[in-house]
Amino acid sequence: MAIVINLDVMLARRKVKSKDLASFVGITEQNLSLIKTGKVKGVRLATLEAICRFLDCQPGDILEYRPEDPGDQLGPAPSLAGDATRPR
């Protein structure tokens, strides 16, 4: 997977138990474990915000992008706001 989840690293740095984080965020320990191992398709922004608030960190401290294949060239990512270069 190209997105690496470093939540276990942040938990260790902050000396926080998964149980305490799960309780604060309002998710089960099992769901937190699935997030930590990257076995989820997505994470709600509200959940990510609560995790960052509890661990006093930034999303980039938890999520990391690593290309699966360094030789794999995907073009530029599509713009969310449409084509900004096109005149209106």
C-alpha positions as CSV (number, residue, x, y, z in Angstrom):
1,M,0.0,0.0,0.0
2,A,1.4,3.4,-0.9
3,I,0.0,5.1,2.3
4,V,1.9,3.9,5.4
5,I,0.2,4.4,8.8
6,N,2.7,5.2,11.6
7,L,0.1,5.4,14.3
8,D,1.9,2.8,16.4
9,V,5.1,4.9,16.3
10,M,3.2,8.0,17.5
11,L,1.6,5.9,20.3
12,A,5.0,4.7,21.4
13,R,6.5,8.2,21.3
14,R,3.7,9.6,23.4
15,K,3.7,6.6,25.7
16,V,-0.1,6.2,25.1
17,K,-2.0,2.9,25.3
18,S,-4.2,2.0,22.3
19,K,-7.1,1.5,24.8
20,D,-6.9,5.2,26.0
21,L,-6.7,6.5,22.4
22,A,-9.7,4.4,21.3
23,S,-11.7,5.6,24.3
24,F,-10.9,9.2,23.6
25,V,-11.7,9.0,19.9
26,G,-14.9,7.0,20.4
27,I,-13.9,3.8,18.5
28,T,-13.4,0.3,19.5
29,E,-9.9,-1.0,20.2
30,Q,-10.4,-3.5,17.4
31,N,-11.2,-0.7,14.9
32,L,-8.1,1.2,16.1
33,S,-6.1,-1.9,15.5
34,L,-7.4,-2.1,12.0
35,I,-6.4,1.5,11.4
36,K,-2.9,0.9,12.9
37,T,-2.3,-2.1,10.6
38,G,-3.6,-0.3,7.5
39,K,-6.4,-2.8,7.0
40,V,-9.0,-0.1,6.4
41,K,-10.0,1.6,3.1
42,G,-10.3,5.0,4.7
43,V,-10.5,7.0,7.9
44,R,-13.0,9.7,8.6
45,L,-11.5,13.2,9.0
46,A,-13.2,13.6,12.3
47,T,-11.5,10.4,13.5
48,L,-8.1,11.6,12.2
49,E,-8.7,15.0,13.9
50,A,-9.5,13.3,17.3
51,I,-6.4,11.1,17.0
52,C,-4.2,14.1,16.3
53,R,-5.8,16.1,19.1
54,F,-5.1,13.3,21.6
55,L,-1.6,12.7,20.4
56,D,-0.8,16.4,19.9
57,C,0.5,15.7,16.4
58,Q,-0.2,16.5,12.7
59,P,-1.8,14.1,10.2
60,G,1.6,13.9,8.5
61,D,3.1,12.4,11.6
62,I,0.7,9.5,11.3
63,L,0.2,9.1,7.5
64,E,3.1,8.8,5.1
65,Y,3.1,8.3,1.3
66,R,5.6,5.8,-0.1
67,P,5.3,4.9,-3.8
68,E,5.0,1.1,-4.2
69,D,7.2,1.0,-7.2
70,P,9.8,3.9,-7.6
71,G,9.7,3.3,-11.4
72,D,6.0,3.7,-11.5
73,Q,5.1,7.0,-13.1
74,L,1.5,8.1,-12.7
75,G,0.7,11.4,-14.1
76,P,-0.2,14.5,-12.0
77,A,-3.1,14.0,-9.6
78,P,-6.4,15.3,-10.8
79,S,-7.5,18.7,-9.5
80,L,-10.4,18.8,-7.1
81,A,-11.4,22.3,-8.2
82,G,-11.4,21.5,-11.9
83,D,-9.0,22.8,-14.5
84,A,-7.6,26.0,-13.1
85,T,-5.7,26.7,-16.3
86,R,-8.8,26.8,-18.5
87,P,-10.2,30.3,-19.1
88,R,-13.7,30.9,-17.9
